[in-house]
Every structure is written in C-alpha cells, then in structure tokens.
Amino acid sequence: MSGSRELNDRMRALPSVDRVMGLLSDLSPRVAAAVARRALEDARARVAAGEEAPGAEEVAAAARALVESDHLAALIPVINATGVLIHTNLGRVPLGREQLDAVTAVTRGYSNLEYDVVEGRRGTRYAHARSLITQLTGAEDALVVNNCAAAVLLVLATLCAGREVLISRGELIEIGGEFRIPDVMAASGARLVEVGTTNRTHLADFEKAITPDTAAFLKVHPSNYRVVGFTASVPGRDLARLARARGITFVHDLGSGLLGETPWGHTEEPLVPLALAEGADLVTFSGDKLLGGPQAGIVAGAAAPIAKLAKSPLLRALRVDKMTLAALQATLALYRDGRTESIPLWDMAATPAEELERRARTIARAVEERPADAAPGVKVEALPSRAVAGGGSLPGADFGSWAVGVRHPERSPQDVAARLRRGRLPVIGRIEDGVLLLDLRAVPERHDAQIVEALIGSLT
Ligand SMILES: *Cc1c(COP(=O)(O)O)cnc(C)c1O
C-alpha cells in the first residue's frame, strides 16, 4: 500500500506535457506535443521501474533527442567519405543534373509511359529505353526491370523453370548478403546443376553435364572477388558455341554492366557489347553500378527469348517505375552522346588525385584553424588514400585518392566517426590503422564546407 502511494507521489512529480512543450517552443507545436508525449511516456516507464521522476528540462532534452533520432531514421542525404564509389548501403551512385532533370520532366506531369502517342493507343513501358540499349550494346532487343537480381530471376523463371541450369562451381556467388545464385535459382523453380570445381572448370565439364533437361548455361561474373592461382574458367565464346550446337540458352549475368572502356583504365570488367558479341543469348546487368544510373536491371540480347520474358506474368511484379526509366534513359543518352563526364560516378572516378589533395589540405587547414575553444592535441591532416569502385565492380582495383585524416587525443576514432554519423548531414568515413579517414573521391566539392563544419562539431 505504502509502495503504491510512494509510486503515485513520484509519478505526480513528473512535469506536465504543457510544461515540457514550453521548453520546446522553437519546434512546431505539433512536433513539440508529439515528442513531449513520447518522452513523458518513457519517463513514466522509468519511474514505474523505480527511478526518480526527471525534471522538465531533462524530459525536454529527451524529447529533442527524439526529434534528432527520427530525423536520422528517415531517408536523408549523407556524405560518402568512405572512398567506395559504388556504395550499396549509401544508395549505390549519385545521379547528376541531367539524369535528375529527366526524372522531373517526366514525372511533374503525365507521360507516355504506357501510351503510344503516334497511334493514340495503349503502348508499353518497356519500349522507351529499348532503342538506346540496343544501339549501345548491339543487342537485338532489351527489357528493363527493377534491378539485376529481378532480371536474373525473370530469365530463370521464364526460360528455365522445372529444367536444369548449368553453372560453374567457381561462379556460385553471393553479393551483398542477399543475392545468392543458388537461392535465386531455387526461387525461380529452375534446377541448379554445378559443374567443375571451385577453382577450375573446363568446357568438357559442361559438355558432360548436358542432359535433355538442360535449359541454359549461366555464366556469372564473380563481381566482388577474384579467384587467383591455379584457376580456369570457360570463356564465354566457347560456352556460346557449345550452347548453340546443343540448342541451349546461354545467359551471362554481368552484374556491373560496363558499356565501354572506363576513363580510369581498369578493363577486367566484361563489357556488355563484348559479352553479346561472344555469343551470349542474354546478358543481365545493373543500372546503378558502373553504368552510373538509377537502380534497374537490364536484360539485353536475342529477340526470341526477350519476347518470352515480355509475356511472363512475373514481369508485372518486377516492373520498373517511370522515375527509373526517365533517369535510365537520360543516363544512356549521355553514353550515346559521348558525355559520360556528366555522370557523377565517371566524373568522380576521373578527378585527378592532385585536386583531391588540394581539397583535403584546404579542409584540414580550415579545421586546424578553428576557434580556440577546441580540444588541444587534435590532429587533422591531408593523407594519401586508396578509393575503390565497390558494388562488386572492378574487384582488386583501386584508385589513388586523398583523405582528411583525424586523430583525437581523448576520443577513439570510432567515437569521432559516430559523432560525424549522427550530425544533421551525416558524414560516413572509414577507419584505417586507427586513424579516421574522410576520403574525398566520392565527395562532391560542394560538401567540403559541410565537412569542415561537421569535423569542428565532432572534435570540440
Ligand atoms: C550486383 C550483381 C547482381 C545484383 O544486381 P542488383 O542490381 O543489385 O540486383 C547480380 N549479378 C551480379 C554478377 C552482380 O554483380
């Protein structure tokens, strides 16, 4: 009895919603009321668990923290200072002005998404990007879906369900934890038949494994790793010849999908036109890896299998949105016009290292010259760094880059990194050899001032 009276007294000591809201007058009344109530609910739970009632200031501070954590939990822009250009967790690749203008132009009003304006009747959303893709790749036909995983799924489910698909053991890849070839295969209803060994697979292995039930050969680009040492894989050209002779479909999943040589000279990545010229019936690739466009999956290749894909009931579930199509079309037009420098990914990759060094020095100097109340012993300096393409592209290759290196006398690099992540505009860096690095290769110059501000905030 006395216990519950004591609890009642402590509950009564809690501030009212109005009192807490009074301390949040800089917020809009709706937001202030909502977070004040949530913070008071938390406080009530803690009092019920035996704690003393917090004062109004403390509850108001907790309410303010809720506003911040709500902001950070929403989809917001961040600064990618990891040095990974194609960063799946950070939205893969940024889009440039022309790509975004195309999205705005098509989506501000209505569009001919599924309407044939010449004939004045229903059309198809799959027609728009088709001609650009076929021009740029040499394919007979093409189809765009939601992402490359969807493209592979559509191909397997439509052309191979209930039948066998032969794949080299060295290519049973997992990408980003979710896309695993055996799982996609199982979901499609096709039967996976592993051929060869992890490090060596020969054409004869494929030949021996063919049965009347074999629907396709699937060649998968081992995007995010390299098999080195005593290795052998079957060239696409040989697989294509065997597939053709035996009436089997040859599907080459490229993942990254480069249309031509890169400005940065790594040429190990298979080019889409080359894979098609080798004789693949279908190739699949992503819109938002080395292509530098929106999330999308592209199937390009022979007209007959693509016509089957276009009739698949699955297509409706994997279909691509008009915003994506608009951005993809604009991206492809930049390739057609030889203007890849307008694609942010290509621009970032091509930035001379000296320019990044100059920016890193300017940022470091601005932070070093911060006001005197700053913690002493903080060291901020320009350091040479290595950036990578990421997104499972160009494995093993890296680019010379520059970073702002940060050392704090009392705070661990993890602590400083966490403070940078929790700002209004989160800055995501990486820690290397105990030093926090903010690599500038994937940071547009317009963000440099914000990096200075964020660094000063996280160090003082
Ligand atoms: C990345 C990748 C995929 C998946 O592409 P998403 O566009 O992320 O769905 C499939 N296959 C390969 C070889 C890849 O590299």
The ligand as an ORCA input file, in Angstrom:
! r2SCAN-3c Opt
* xyz 0 1
  C      25.356     -6.886    -58.327
  C      25.100     -8.117    -59.084
  C      23.815     -8.634    -59.179
  C      22.643     -7.992    -58.499
  O      22.388     -6.743    -59.036
  P      21.305     -5.758    -58.356
  O      21.145     -4.669    -59.361
  O      21.905     -5.321    -57.081
  O      20.066     -6.517    -58.157
  C      23.635     -9.787    -59.911
  N      24.670    -10.407    -60.502
  C      25.930     -9.938    -60.430
  C      27.025    -10.670    -61.119
  C      26.190     -8.776    -59.718
  O      27.423     -8.281    -59.646
*
